[in-house]
Amino acid sequence: MKGDDDVASGLVFGDGVRCVGGNLIRLGTLLSTAGSATYPGPGNVSVSTRGATPPGSGLTARYQVYFRNAAAGFCPPASFNVSNGWRLVW
């Protein structure tokens, strides 16, 4: 997911902390295979295009990967989590 602001104090989100805020955009979805996923893949729009942040624009975007697993033992007590956050100046 992409946001246009930081959440400095962080928000509890599933079993993690969401630090991406403001206007949120889901960049895409992908099923993992053997615990691994790469995005974008064939047929997916690029992150910069979907997020309206063209390379060289100087725009700053914040990103986190949201993931979930329906297996009860994976992320108890919730079934989803997020990665560390990234801030990227395009």
MIKOL-531171 format. One record per atom (N, C-alpha, C): x, y, z; atom name; residue number from 1; residue in three letters. Coordinates in Angstrom, 3 decimals. Example, Ala and Ser with C-alpha at 12.3 -4.5 7.8 and 13.67 -1.06 7.14 Angstrom:
{east->13.190	north->-5.690	up->7.800	at->N	i->1	aa->Ala} .
{east->12.300	north->-4.500	up->7.800	at->CA	i->1	aa->Ala} .
{east->13.200	north->-3.300	up->7.800	at->C	i->1	aa->Ala} .
{east->12.850	north->-2.250	up->7.080	at->N	i->2	aa->Ser} .
{east->13.670	north->-1.060	up->7.140	at->CA	i->2	aa->Ser} .
{east->12.900	north->0.030	up->7.870	at->C	i->2	aa->Ser} .
//
This chain:
{east->0.839	north->-1.171	up->0.000	at->N	i->1	aa->Met} .
{east->0.000	north->0.000	up->0.000	at->CA	i->1	aa->Met} .
{east->0.884	north->1.233	up->0.000	at->C	i->1	aa->Met} .
{east->0.343	north->2.320	up->-0.529	at->N	i->2	aa->Lys} .
{east->1.068	north->3.582	up->-0.618	at->CA	i->2	aa->Lys} .
{east->0.268	north->4.649	up->0.101	at->C	i->2	aa->Lys} .
{east->0.982	north->5.496	up->0.829	at->N	i->3	aa->Gly} .
{east->0.362	north->6.635	up->1.482	at->CA	i->3	aa->Gly} .
{east->1.134	north->7.897	up->1.150	at->C	i->3	aa->Gly} .
{east->0.531	north->9.032	up->1.448	at->N	i->4	aa->Asp} .
{east->1.222	north->10.293	up->1.174	at->CA	i->4	aa->Asp} .
{east->1.647	north->11.008	up->2.451	at->C	i->4	aa->Asp} .
{east->1.600	north->10.294	up->3.591	at->N	i->5	aa->Asp} .
{east->1.981	north->10.891	up->4.864	at->CA	i->5	aa->Asp} .
{east->2.517	north->9.803	up->5.786	at->C	i->5	aa->Asp} .
{east->3.249	north->10.240	up->6.804	at->N	i->6	aa->Asp} .
{east->3.746	north->9.335	up->7.839	at->CA	i->6	aa->Asp} .
{east->2.757	north->9.298	up->8.995	at->C	i->6	aa->Asp} .
{east->2.729	north->8.193	up->9.701	at->N	i->7	aa->Val} .
{east->2.036	north->8.102	up->10.976	at->CA	i->7	aa->Val} .
{east->3.156	north->7.949	up->12.003	at->C	i->7	aa->Val} .
{east->3.653	north->9.076	up->12.500	at->N	i->8	aa->Ala} .
{east->4.862	north->9.107	up->13.328	at->CA	i->8	aa->Ala} .
{east->4.773	north->8.197	up->14.547	at->C	i->8	aa->Ala} .
{east->3.623	north->8.160	up->15.194	at->N	i->9	aa->Ser} .
{east->3.489	north->7.327	up->16.391	at->CA	i->9	aa->Ser} .
{east->3.124	north->5.892	up->16.051	at->C	i->9	aa->Ser} .
{east->2.766	north->5.632	up->14.808	at->N	i->10	aa->Gly} .
{east->2.363	north->4.295	up->14.381	at->CA	i->10	aa->Gly} .
{east->0.970	north->3.953	up->14.875	at->C	i->10	aa->Gly} .
{east->0.289	north->3.123	up->14.139	at->N	i->11	aa->Leu} .
{east->-1.045	north->2.642	up->14.505	at->CA	i->11	aa->Leu} .
{east->-1.011	north->1.129	up->14.571	at->C	i->11	aa->Leu} .
{east->-1.584	north->0.555	up->15.626	at->N	i->12	aa->Val} .
{east->-1.672	north->-0.899	up->15.700	at->CA	i->12	aa->Val} .
{east->-2.527	north->-1.349	up->14.523	at->C	i->12	aa->Val} .
{east->-2.003	north->-2.289	up->13.771	at->N	i->13	aa->Phe} .
{east->-2.658	north->-2.759	up->12.553	at->CA	i->13	aa->Phe} .
{east->-2.415	north->-4.249	up->12.462	at->C	i->13	aa->Phe} .
{east->-3.441	north->-5.053	up->12.744	at->N	i->14	aa->Gly} .
{east->-3.243	north->-6.492	up->12.800	at->CA	i->14	aa->Gly} .
{east->-2.240	north->-6.816	up->13.882	at->C	i->14	aa->Gly} .
{east->-1.216	north->-7.555	up->13.527	at->N	i->15	aa->Asp} .
{east->-0.152	north->-7.889	up->14.473	at->CA	i->15	aa->Asp} .
{east->1.073	north->-7.024	up->14.250	at->C	i->15	aa->Asp} .
{east->0.888	north->-5.868	up->13.643	at->N	i->16	aa->Gly} .
{east->2.019	north->-4.993	up->13.367	at->CA	i->16	aa->Gly} .
{east->1.667	north->-3.546	up->13.642	at->C	i->16	aa->Gly} .
{east->2.457	north->-2.674	up->13.070	at->N	i->17	aa->Val} .
{east->2.285	north->-1.234	up->13.230	at->CA	i->17	aa->Val} .
{east->2.259	north->-0.598	up->11.852	at->C	i->17	aa->Val} .
{east->1.180	north->0.135	up->11.574	at->N	i->18	aa->Arg} .
{east->1.084	north->0.844	up->10.295	at->CA	i->18	aa->Arg} .
{east->1.679	north->2.229	up->10.473	at->C	i->18	aa->Arg} .
{east->2.656	north->2.562	up->9.635	at->N	i->19	aa->Cys} .
{east->3.292	north->3.879	up->9.697	at->CA	i->19	aa->Cys} .
{east->3.052	north->4.683	up->8.425	at->C	i->19	aa->Cys} .
{east->2.268	north->4.132	up->7.502	at->N	i->20	aa->Val} .
{east->1.885	north->4.820	up->6.271	at->CA	i->20	aa->Val} .
{east->0.496	north->5.403	up->6.491	at->C	i->20	aa->Val} .
{east->0.324	north->6.692	up->6.178	at->N	i->21	aa->Gly} .
{east->-0.963	north->7.336	up->6.419	at->CA	i->21	aa->Gly} .
{east->-1.361	north->8.269	up->5.293	at->C	i->21	aa->Gly} .
{east->-2.318	north->9.133	up->5.598	at->N	i->22	aa->Gly} .
{east->-2.843	north->10.047	up->4.590	at->CA	i->22	aa->Gly} .
{east->-3.767	north->9.313	up->3.650	at->C	i->22	aa->Gly} .
{east->-3.726	north->9.693	up->2.383	at->N	i->23	aa->Asn} .
{east->-4.514	north->9.006	up->1.358	at->CA	i->23	aa->Asn} .
{east->-3.838	north->7.689	up->1.017	at->C	i->23	aa->Asn} .
{east->-4.509	north->6.584	up->1.291	at->N	i->24	aa->Leu} .
{east->-3.938	north->5.252	up->1.055	at->CA	i->24	aa->Leu} .
{east->-4.434	north->4.687	up->-0.269	at->C	i->24	aa->Leu} .
{east->-3.522	north->4.017	up->-0.973	at->N	i->25	aa->Ile} .
{east->-3.836	north->3.358	up->-2.244	at->CA	i->25	aa->Ile} .
{east->-3.344	north->1.917	up->-2.166	at->C	i->25	aa->Ile} .
{east->-4.216	north->0.990	up->-2.515	at->N	i->26	aa->Arg} .
{east->-3.762	north->-0.400	up->-2.655	at->CA	i->26	aa->Arg} .
{east->-3.139	north->-0.499	up->-4.038	at->C	i->26	aa->Arg} .
{east->-1.873	north->-0.824	up->-4.081	at->N	i->27	aa->Leu} .
{east->-1.150	north->-0.863	up->-5.350	at->CA	i->27	aa->Leu} .
{east->-1.454	north->-2.118	up->-6.149	at->C	i->27	aa->Leu} .
{east->-1.807	north->-3.167	up->-5.481	at->N	i->28	aa->Gly} .
{east->-2.123	north->-4.410	up->-6.172	at->CA	i->28	aa->Gly} .
{east->-2.210	north->-5.546	up->-5.179	at->C	i->28	aa->Gly} .
{east->-2.608	north->-6.692	up->-5.669	at->N	i->29	aa->Thr} .
{east->-2.665	north->-7.893	up->-4.837	at->CA	i->29	aa->Thr} .
{east->-1.955	north->-9.024	up->-5.562	at->C	i->29	aa->Thr} .
{east->-1.436	north->-9.932	up->-4.785	at->N	i->30	aa->Leu} .
{east->-0.689	north->-11.047	up->-5.354	at->CA	i->30	aa->Leu} .
{east->-0.693	north->-12.193	up->-4.366	at->C	i->30	aa->Leu} .
{east->-0.917	north->-13.406	up->-4.844	at->N	i->31	aa->Leu} .
{east->-0.797	north->-14.588	up->-4.001	at->CA	i->31	aa->Leu} .
{east->0.659	north->-15.019	up->-3.971	at->C	i->31	aa->Leu} .
{east->1.125	north->-15.401	up->-2.804	at->N	i->32	aa->Ser} .
{east->2.510	north->-15.866	up->-2.717	at->CA	i->32	aa->Ser} .
{east->2.584	north->-17.346	up->-3.083	at->C	i->32	aa->Ser} .
{east->3.747	north->-17.738	up->-3.550	at->N	i->33	aa->Thr} .
{east->4.027	north->-19.128	up->-3.863	at->CA	i->33	aa->Thr} .
{east->5.209	north->-19.549	up->-3.015	at->C	i->33	aa->Thr} .
{east->5.012	north->-20.547	up->-2.184	at->N	i->34	aa->Ala} .
{east->6.061	north->-21.041	up->-1.290	at->CA	i->34	aa->Ala} .
{east->6.634	north->-19.914	up->-0.422	at->C	i->34	aa->Ala} .
{east->5.753	north->-18.993	up->0.026	at->N	i->35	aa->Gly} .
{east->6.168	north->-17.922	up->0.927	at->CA	i->35	aa->Gly} .
{east->6.873	north->-16.760	up->0.277	at->C	i->35	aa->Gly} .
{east->6.835	north->-16.672	up->-1.052	at->N	i->36	aa->Ser} .
{east->7.539	north->-15.600	up->-1.748	at->CA	i->36	aa->Ser} .
{east->6.631	north->-14.972	up->-2.807	at->C	i->36	aa->Ser} .
{east->6.739	north->-13.643	up->-2.936	at->N	i->37	aa->Ala} .
{east->5.967	north->-12.940	up->-3.959	at->CA	i->37	aa->Ala} .
{east->6.781	north->-11.754	up->-4.460	at->C	i->37	aa->Ala} .
{east->6.686	north->-11.470	up->-5.748	at->N	i->38	aa->Thr} .
{east->7.365	north->-10.323	up->-6.352	at->CA	i->38	aa->Thr} .
{east->6.324	north->-9.488	up->-7.081	at->C	i->38	aa->Thr} .
{east->6.347	north->-8.193	up->-6.815	at->N	i->39	aa->Tyr} .
{east->5.385	north->-7.295	up->-7.449	at->CA	i->39	aa->Tyr} .
{east->6.124	north->-6.084	up->-7.973	at->C	i->39	aa->Tyr} .
{east->5.805	north->-5.565	up->-9.158	at->N	i->40	aa->Pro} .
{east->4.781	north->-6.050	up->-10.071	at->CA	i->40	aa->Pro} .
{east->5.289	north->-7.209	up->-10.901	at->C	i->40	aa->Pro} .
{east->4.365	north->-7.990	up->-11.362	at->N	i->41	aa->Gly} .
{east->4.683	north->-9.095	up->-12.248	at->CA	i->41	aa->Gly} .
{east->4.104	north->-8.822	up->-13.622	at->C	i->41	aa->Gly} .
{east->4.184	north->-9.781	up->-14.506	at->N	i->42	aa->Pro} .
{east->3.612	north->-9.612	up->-15.848	at->CA	i->42	aa->Pro} .
{east->2.133	north->-9.245	up->-15.762	at->C	i->42	aa->Pro} .
{east->1.736	north->-8.222	up->-16.473	at->N	i->43	aa->Gly} .
{east->0.346	north->-7.792	up->-16.489	at->CA	i->43	aa->Gly} .
{east->-0.026	north->-6.803	up->-15.402	at->C	i->43	aa->Gly} .
{east->0.887	north->-6.529	up->-14.445	at->N	i->44	aa->Asn} .
{east->0.612	north->-5.563	up->-13.390	at->CA	i->44	aa->Asn} .
{east->1.171	north->-4.201	up->-13.773	at->C	i->44	aa->Asn} .
{east->0.447	north->-3.161	up->-13.389	at->N	i->45	aa->Val} .
{east->0.917	north->-1.790	up->-13.594	at->CA	i->45	aa->Val} .
{east->2.058	north->-1.528	up->-12.613	at->C	i->45	aa->Val} .
{east->3.046	north->-0.733	up->-13.014	at->N	i->46	aa->Ser} .
{east->4.176	north->-0.442	up->-12.132	at->CA	i->46	aa->Ser} .
{east->3.721	north->0.319	up->-10.893	at->C	i->46	aa->Ser} .
{east->4.512	north->0.235	up->-9.841	at->N	i->47	aa->Val} .
{east->4.224	north->0.932	up->-8.594	at->CA	i->47	aa->Val} .
{east->4.157	north->2.442	up->-8.830	at->C	i->47	aa->Val} .
{east->5.070	north->2.989	up->-9.610	at->N	i->48	aa->Ser} .
{east->5.069	north->4.438	up->-9.848	at->CA	i->48	aa->Ser} .
{east->3.839	north->4.878	up->-10.645	at->C	i->48	aa->Ser} .
{east->3.399	north->4.088	up->-11.613	at->N	i->49	aa->Thr} .
{east->2.216	north->4.428	up->-12.399	at->CA	i->49	aa->Thr} .
{east->0.956	north->4.344	up->-11.549	at->C	i->49	aa->Thr} .
{east->0.768	north->3.227	up->-10.853	at->N	i->50	aa->Arg} .
{east->-0.434	north->3.039	up->-10.016	at->CA	i->50	aa->Arg} .
{east->-0.484	north->4.081	up->-8.907	at->C	i->50	aa->Arg} .
{east->0.658	north->4.442	up->-8.334	at->N	i->51	aa->Gly} .
{east->0.701	north->5.397	up->-7.239	at->CA	i->51	aa->Gly} .
{east->0.790	north->6.844	up->-7.675	at->C	i->51	aa->Gly} .
{east->0.793	north->7.103	up->-8.983	at->N	i->52	aa->Ala} .
{east->0.877	north->8.464	up->-9.540	at->CA	i->52	aa->Ala} .
{east->2.107	north->9.205	up->-9.022	at->C	i->52	aa->Ala} .
{east->3.245	north->8.511	up->-9.010	at->N	i->53	aa->Thr} .
{east->4.513	north->9.092	up->-8.573	at->CA	i->53	aa->Thr} .
{east->5.580	north->8.790	up->-9.630	at->C	i->53	aa->Thr} .
{east->5.607	north->9.555	up->-10.717	at->N	i->54	aa->Pro} .
{east->6.545	north->9.260	up->-11.798	at->CA	i->54	aa->Pro} .
{east->8.001	north->9.457	up->-11.374	at->C	i->54	aa->Pro} .
{east->8.893	north->8.586	up->-11.849	at->N	i->55	aa->Pro} .
{east->10.318	north->8.765	up->-11.565	at->CA	i->55	aa->Pro} .
{east->10.794	north->10.149	up->-12.000	at->C	i->55	aa->Pro} .
{east->11.593	north->10.783	up->-11.150	at->N	i->56	aa->Gly} .
{east->12.120	north->12.106	up->-11.454	at->CA	i->56	aa->Gly} .
{east->11.199	north->13.245	up->-11.055	at->C	i->56	aa->Gly} .
{east->10.015	north->12.917	up->-10.509	at->N	i->57	aa->Ser} .
{east->9.035	north->13.957	up->-10.156	at->CA	i->57	aa->Ser} .
{east->9.384	north->14.682	up->-8.860	at->C	i->57	aa->Ser} .
{east->10.211	north->14.067	up->-8.019	at->N	i->58	aa->Gly} .
{east->10.525	north->14.659	up->-6.723	at->CA	i->58	aa->Gly} .
{east->9.452	north->14.421	up->-5.670	at->C	i->58	aa->Gly} .
{east->8.359	north->13.735	up->-6.049	at->N	i->59	aa->Leu} .
{east->7.293	north->13.430	up->-5.092	at->CA	i->59	aa->Leu} .
{east->7.784	north->12.402	up->-4.079	at->C	i->59	aa->Leu} .
{east->7.311	north->12.512	up->-2.841	at->N	i->60	aa->Thr} .
{east->7.664	north->11.558	up->-1.795	at->CA	i->60	aa->Thr} .
{east->6.467	north->10.663	up->-1.526	at->C	i->60	aa->Thr} .
{east->6.695	north->9.365	up->-1.490	at->N	i->61	aa->Ala} .
{east->5.641	north->8.401	up->-1.192	at->CA	i->61	aa->Ala} .
{east->6.123	north->7.487	up->-0.073	at->C	i->61	aa->Ala} .
{east->5.177	north->6.977	up->0.675	at->N	i->62	aa->Arg} .
{east->5.472	north->6.044	up->1.766	at->CA	i->62	aa->Arg} .
{east->4.826	north->4.707	up->1.430	at->C	i->62	aa->Arg} .
{east->5.525	north->3.611	up->1.706	at->N	i->63	aa->Tyr} .
{east->5.055	north->2.284	up->1.328	at->CA	i->63	aa->Tyr} .
{east->5.167	north->1.305	up->2.482	at->C	i->63	aa->Tyr} .
{east->4.223	north->0.388	up->2.543	at->N	i->64	aa->Gln} .
{east->4.290	north->-0.792	up->3.399	at->CA	i->64	aa->Gln} .
{east->3.638	north->-1.938	up->2.646	at->C	i->64	aa->Gln} .
{east->4.144	north->-3.123	up->2.868	at->N	i->65	aa->Val} .
{east->3.535	north->-4.325	up->2.295	at->CA	i->65	aa->Val} .
{east->2.596	north->-4.902	up->3.347	at->C	i->65	aa->Val} .
{east->1.355	north->-5.093	up->2.962	at->N	i->66	aa->Tyr} .
{east->0.322	north->-5.685	up->3.810	at->CA	i->66	aa->Tyr} .
{east->0.236	north->-7.147	up->3.424	at->C	i->66	aa->Tyr} .
{east->0.290	north->-8.027	up->4.411	at->N	i->67	aa->Phe} .
{east->0.157	north->-9.444	up->4.083	at->CA	i->67	aa->Phe} .
{east->-0.736	north->-10.130	up->5.099	at->C	i->67	aa->Phe} .
{east->-1.369	north->-11.180	up->4.630	at->N	i->68	aa->Arg} .
{east->-2.252	north->-11.934	up->5.516	at->CA	i->68	aa->Arg} .
{east->-2.101	north->-13.421	up->5.260	at->C	i->68	aa->Arg} .
{east->-2.508	north->-14.170	up->6.257	at->N	i->69	aa->Asn} .
{east->-2.438	north->-15.613	up->6.182	at->CA	i->69	aa->Asn} .
{east->-3.595	north->-16.157	up->7.003	at->C	i->69	aa->Asn} .
{east->-4.380	north->-17.000	up->6.405	at->N	i->70	aa->Ala} .
{east->-5.546	north->-17.549	up->7.092	at->CA	i->70	aa->Ala} .
{east->-5.181	north->-18.644	up->8.093	at->C	i->70	aa->Ala} .
{east->-3.929	north->-19.112	up->8.082	at->N	i->71	aa->Ala} .
{east->-3.523	north->-20.151	up->9.031	at->CA	i->71	aa->Ala} .
{east->-3.537	north->-19.585	up->10.447	at->C	i->71	aa->Ala} .
{east->-4.249	north->-20.238	up->11.335	at->N	i->72	aa->Ala} .
{east->-4.452	north->-19.722	up->12.692	at->CA	i->72	aa->Ala} .
{east->-3.144	north->-19.475	up->13.444	at->C	i->72	aa->Ala} .
{east->-2.116	north->-20.266	up->13.207	at->N	i->73	aa->Gly} .
{east->-0.871	north->-20.132	up->13.947	at->CA	i->73	aa->Gly} .
{east->0.121	north->-19.154	up->13.348	at->C	i->73	aa->Gly} .
{east->-0.204	north->-18.538	up->12.217	at->N	i->74	aa->Phe} .
{east->0.771	north->-17.696	up->11.528	at->CA	i->74	aa->Phe} .
{east->0.986	north->-16.363	up->12.212	at->C	i->74	aa->Phe} .
{east->-0.063	north->-15.614	up->12.455	at->N	i->75	aa->Cys} .
{east->0.022	north->-14.272	up->13.051	at->CA	i->75	aa->Cys} .
{east->-0.969	north->-14.132	up->14.191	at->C	i->75	aa->Cys} .
{east->-0.941	north->-14.998	up->15.180	at->N	i->76	aa->Pro} .
{east->-1.976	north->-14.872	up->16.204	at->CA	i->76	aa->Pro} .
{east->-1.794	north->-13.593	up->17.012	at->C	i->76	aa->Pro} .
{east->-2.821	north->-12.902	up->17.459	at->N	i->77	aa->Pro} .
{east->-4.213	north->-13.307	up->17.316	at->CA	i->77	aa->Pro} .
{east->-4.856	north->-12.832	up->16.017	at->C	i->77	aa->Pro} .
{east->-4.276	north->-11.882	up->15.308	at->N	i->78	aa->Ala} .
{east->-4.841	north->-11.452	up->14.024	at->CA	i->78	aa->Ala} .
{east->-4.330	north->-12.371	up->12.921	at->C	i->78	aa->Ala} .
{east->-4.824	north->-12.171	up->11.715	at->N	i->79	aa->Ser} .
{east->-4.360	north->-13.000	up->10.601	at->CA	i->79	aa->Ser} .
{east->-3.688	north->-12.151	up->9.527	at->C	i->79	aa->Ser} .
{east->-3.221	north->-10.925	up->9.922	at->N	i->80	aa->Phe} .
{east->-2.522	north->-10.075	up->8.961	at->CA	i->80	aa->Phe} .
{east->-1.493	north->-9.212	up->9.658	at->C	i->80	aa->Phe} .
{east->-0.581	north->-8.679	up->8.887	at->N	i->81	aa->Asn} .
{east->0.520	north->-7.890	up->9.405	at->CA	i->81	aa->Asn} .
{east->1.015	north->-6.975	up->8.281	at->C	i->81	aa->Asn} .
{east->1.974	north->-6.114	up->8.570	at->N	i->82	aa->Val} .
{east->2.593	north->-5.250	up->7.571	at->CA	i->82	aa->Val} .
{east->4.104	north->-5.287	up->7.730	at->C	i->82	aa->Val} .
{east->4.785	north->-4.951	up->6.642	at->N	i->83	aa->Ser} .
{east->6.236	north->-4.899	up->6.663	at->CA	i->83	aa->Ser} .
{east->6.697	north->-3.602	up->7.334	at->C	i->83	aa->Ser} .
{east->8.001	north->-3.424	up->7.440	at->N	i->84	aa->Asn} .
{east->8.541	north->-2.125	up->7.802	at->CA	i->84	aa->Asn} .
{east->8.114	north->-1.121	up->6.734	at->C	i->84	aa->Asn} .
{east->8.147	north->0.153	up->7.059	at->N	i->85	aa->Gly} .
{east->7.769	north->1.184	up->6.104	at->CA	i->85	aa->Gly} .
{east->8.963	north->1.723	up->5.346	at->C	i->85	aa->Gly} .
{east->8.710	north->2.196	up->4.138	at->N	i->86	aa->Trp} .
{east->9.739	north->2.814	up->3.302	at->CA	i->86	aa->Trp} .
{east->9.252	north->4.180	up->2.849	at->C	i->86	aa->Trp} .
{east->10.135	north->5.138	up->2.841	at->N	i->87	aa->Arg} .
{east->9.846	north->6.464	up->2.284	at->CA	i->87	aa->Arg} .
{east->10.732	north->6.611	up->1.064	at->C	i->87	aa->Arg} .
{east->10.144	north->6.947	up->-0.074	at->N	i->88	aa->Leu} .
{east->10.871	north->7.002	up->-1.321	at->CA	i->88	aa->Leu} .
{east->10.600	north->8.343	up->-2.014	at->C	i->88	aa->Leu} .
{east->11.666	north->9.062	up->-2.369	at->N	i->89	aa->Val} .
{east->11.529	north->10.283	up->-3.152	at->CA	i->89	aa->Val} .
{east->11.718	north->9.882	up->-4.601	at->C	i->89	aa->Val} .
{east->10.687	north->10.104	up->-5.402	at->N	i->90	aa->Trp} .
{east->10.727	north->9.737	up->-6.804	at->CA	i->90	aa->Trp} .
{east->11.417	north->10.792	up->-7.614	at->C	i->90	aa->Trp} .
//
